[in-house]
Amino acid sequence: MKDDLALRATEPPLTCAEPSPRSPVPVAVEPAAPPESRGCLYALSQPPLMLFLTVIGSLLLFGAVYDLFGLHRW
């Protein structure tokens, strides 16, 4: 231990320009989570899509009711 202190005393001080003589300590890095995929339920929760599907569905419903109950006159 005494030799280690004597060795350090003879070394010149480190500056920013000099690379560190010690190897960097490895740090455990957790892998980044993959981006969460968005499925069909996310797409259906969007207001413009829901409005479009409501309009199309109501047109189909009115057309079906019109055909089923014979509301046409010919």
N, C-alpha and C positions, 0 to 999 in steps of 0.2 A: 504494500500500500504506500509505503514511503517512496519507493521508486516511481510509482504512478504520479505522485504529487510533484516530484522533481522533474519528470518528463513534461508535465503540463506547464510548469514554470518556464521551461526553455522554449516552448512553442510560441510563435508570434500570435498576437491577438487576431481573431477572425474579423474580417470586414465583409461588407455586403458583396464585394466583387469576387471574393474567394469562395470556392465551393467548400462545403462542410466536409471535413475528413471522415466524419461518422456516417454510416449508412442510415437512411431514414427508417424510422420505426414503422413497420407495417400496421395499418389500421384496418380493423374489420369493417367492411362496408356492406350494408344490406343491399341486395339488388332492388332496383326500383320496380314498383308494382306496374304491371302492364296496364295500359289505358283500359278503362272499363268499357266494354262494348254496350251499345245501346240497342235494344231490341225493338220488337214490334210495338210493345206497350208504350215505349217512349214516343214513337212516331204518332201513335193514336192520341197522345195527350196534347198534341199541338193544336191550338185553337183554329188556325186557318183550315187545317185538314178536317177537323171535326165539323166545321161549318160547311165545307164542301160535301162531306159525306152525308150530312143532314139534308142538304138541298137535294142531292141525288136520290137519297133514300125516300124522301117525301114525294118526289116526282114519280118514282117507281110505285110507291104506295097508292098515290092518286090514280095512276094509270091502271093498276090492278083492280082497285075498287070500281073504277069506271067500267072496266071490261066485265067484271064479275056480276055486278048488279044491273047490267043492261041499261045504263043511263043514256045510252045513245039512241037516237030515233031514226033508224032506218031498217 
